[in-house]
Every structure is written in C-alpha cells, then in structure tokens.
C-alpha cells in the first residue's frame, strides 16, 4: 500500500504509476481486488479551516469522518446529509474519511430534505491520473464559479482522480427530533403513507419502511415547539392507522443511526445492493428483484437490499426509472456501477480517459 502524506507525494506516485491502483480513503467502502496496489489518503489528514459563522469547513481528504463530526458537534453544527456507513458488510474496520464520503457521494436519510453530499461540496483539490493537480470551485459559498467539476468528482469513486482537499458547507444541528412509527403496513400502504407525508407542509426529514417489522418511520427535526406542533398535525393526518406511536429524541436518533449503519439487514454472504429509483415504482421493482432482505429509505426512492450471489437485480429496474449500485459481491461478472448503453456510456468513457488516460485509477469498478 502507498500512504502519501502530502499532495506532492500523490503527484509523484501517479506520475510514475504504470500499473492499476486501487484508491482508498479509510478503506471502509470498497473491496479492492486481491493483490492490487492500494493508494490511501489516510495520512492526508487535518482540518485546514473552519468558519462556524460562515457554515463552511476545509479539510484534507483523508481526515477521519469522526474527527469532522466531533469538530462540528463542538459548535452545534453537523453534516446535514448524514452519510451511510456499510463497512460491516465488507468486513472493514478502518475509519471513514471525509474525502471518501464525497468521492462516493454517500448521502444518508436526510437527503430527502437537504440534498445529497455533492450539494454541500463547494470546492476540491485533486490529482488526476497523470499526476496533474486540479483545483475547482471555491472555499466559501459566494465564490463557487467556473466549470462544475466539483459535482463531477462527487460520486466518481476515485475513477477520475484522487481528492486531496475538500471544502464544504455545514448546517446547524437540529435542536430536537421525533419519529412517528406506523405499524402493520405492507409495502404499498407504507409507500402511500410516505408519499402522503411528503405532500404535507410539515417538512419531514426522514421516511423509511421496514417490511419484515412492518414499521414505517416518519421523522421531524427542528426547534422543540415546531417539532411538537408538526408531530401533532401529522398524527392527526395519519389517525386512520390504529397502531401508531411516537419516539422521543433519544429513541429517534438511535433509530436513524441504525438506519445509517444498515443495522436491519442481516447478510449471509449475499450481495449488497443500493437502488435509487422512482418512488412510485419501488414496490413493483422489489417484487421482481426477490431480495432476501431489504428496506426503503428516502420515501421509497432508495432501496437497500441483499440478493443471492450472481443475481444482477438491475435487470428489473426499467430504463429511465432509476439505477443500481452493487456495493458488495464476490461475482466478477457483476459490475459495481449501473451499465449504460450508447451515448451515455460513450460520454462516461470519454470523461474517464480525459482525467485518467493511463486507466489506472479504480478501473476494476467500471469494467
């Protein structure tokens, strides 16, 4: 493994590299092929600048996510998109990094209300596959100009370059939260309830459904009086459901923390899938995929599922209705990213070759 401790060392490694490299932050999200050479950003660590009043932070890409969260928490702020962590599924015990979060565009349950990780990214520094340093975007919200490479690299999974520095916006932590739990609904009724919740003016920040437990979660966050009022109004709207209760702040936070860790999924060497789909089509897609275990987030727009090996569940996602990512598999025939044909495939390939002409960065993910 390579552990560069500066951006210049990353430049040197990529300038001289002739063989494929697996890019990793804290090595918690990607299963690199056995015997591959890994370049880790874990020693590119530290908060460079933090302006609580401006709601912005600049950090080296290898800074542990836990350090970022601790620093923000001390000022009553947070990463509002609350990233998922699926490291237990791939038996990784490292420390997730802020660069890895943005490189994979890891967005948690709050994406429903605040947007994805990429929406909080203001600027980046990175080294491309030839060893060139690229800087794009800004360090504060007022001067983000130019070609929006920031959004391009968020979610590129290290296939275009290695992030060395990220600047991003943060938000104040909600004063409190509560979760309404509706019991006994099947998938379709739960989907209807979640869609109804999004149609209200009560600014729900989380909508999830667990089929095995038949529990549908509706979260509200904000100031205490506001949360109390909105919960009361939502309870009136859903009073037709007899089995309904609310969770206080502590229990609510634990529920959504478990969701971010995918705690409800129990794997027996199954493949881990994440499907981002049109919410109104989610139940029909699930019926076709025959997941061994699954749950819905984002009001039905996100499906986390476990499928038997060698089953590409993307075959059941109609064109134009979403895409799927395989986050863990032992099958060499199932690519991680959603395969596209024609024009889109050509554009993606052209972009990769522009930033990584030698095709050495995480190319095993896109084969």
HUKA-V354411 format. One line per field, one symbol per residue. phi: phi as a letter, one per 40 degrees, with the letter a starting at -180 (. if undefined). psi: psi as a letter, one per 40 degrees, with the letter a starting at -180 (. if undefined). burial: I if it has 16 or more other ideal C-beta (glycine too) atoms within 10 Angstrom, else O. A space follows every 10 residues. Layout:
# HUKA-V354411
phi->???
psi->???
burial->???
This chain:
# HUKA-V354411
phi->.bbcbacccc dccccccbbd bccaccgbbb ccddgccbbb ccccbhccaa bdccfbabac cccddccdcc ccccbgbacc cfccabcccb fbbcbdbccc cccbfcbccc ddbbhcdccb ccaababccc gccbbagbbb ccbcbgcccd ccccgcfgcb ibcbabbacb bccccaaabc bbbgccdccc cccccccccc cbfcbaabbb dccfbbbbbb bicdcccdcc cccccccbcc cccaabbcdc ccccdccccc cfcccbcbgc ccbbbbbcdc bccccccccf ccaaabbfgh cbbcabbcdg bccccbcddg biabbccaab cccbcccccb bgdccccccc cccccbdcfb cfcccbc
psi->ihgieidddd dddddeheii hhhicefedh giiheihhhi edegiihdih gddefiihii dehhdddddd dddeefiihd egiihfddde fheahiiddd dddefhhade dddeiiddee hdiihihaee ehhhhiaaei edfhiahgdd dddheefeed ihhdiihiii iiiidiiihh hhieiidddd ddddddddei eefiehhihh ddefhhhhih iaiddddddd dddddddfee hdghiihadd dddddddddd efdehhhgfi ihihhhihde eddddddddf idiiiiiffe ehhhihiiie hgeedehihe eaiihhehie heehidihhi ibdddddddd dddddgdefe hfeede.
burial->OIOIOOIOII IOIIOOIOOI IIIIIIIIII IIOOOOOOII IIOIIOOOOI OOOOIIIIII IIIIIOIIIO IIOOOOIIII IIIIIIIOIO OIOIIIIIII IIIIIIIIII IIIIOIIIII IIIIIIIIIO IOOOOIIIII OOOIOOOOII IOIIIIIIII IIIIIIIIII OOIIOIIIII IIOOIOIOII IOIIOOIIOO OIOIIIIIII IOOIIIIIII IIOOOIIOOI IOOIOOIIOO IOOIOIIOIO OIIOIIOOII OIOIIOOOOI IIIIIIIOIO IIIIIIOOIO IIIIIIIIII IIIIIIIOOO IIIIOIIOOO IIIIIIIIIO OOOIIIIOOO OOOOOOOOOO OIOOIIOIOI IIIIIIO
